[in-house]
Amino acid sequence: MNKYPTDEELNSLIEELEQQELYAPAHLKEEILLAARMQVRQEEAGSKSSQPVSFLMYTLKMVVGMAAAVLLVFLIPSGNGSNISRAQVQEKKWSISEETRERVSFDERVNERMNQKIREADAAFNELFGKIDDLFNGDLGGEQNEN
């Protein structure tokens, strides 16, 4: 009643199969060769239609990316805690000397000037990267036929 053969039956079947010579079906060789030819044709057709990215374009993209990263490292201000704003001093009602007031005023002017330069540089970089993006995406105003 069991659907599965016993161990003895399996061993006898294995011995029978090992004694006989096994042959592949006659059509198997033709099918394998036909499938191989079709695969080669597909690879040839695929390689002609897709255009690989040129090494020059890849190099340019990498150089622009690295330059932008290095530039951002130097442009992002890092706070070292040396700035004392006038609001903090007045809020805590500290008595400060005239020399400290002048230093706070000078620090505020320097910070404002630095923030202005950062905003100008940010606008210039946005414009530059927009042009670079247009260059790589092909949006230079001419008609381009994409397939």
Disulfide bonds with the S-S distance in Angstrom:
none
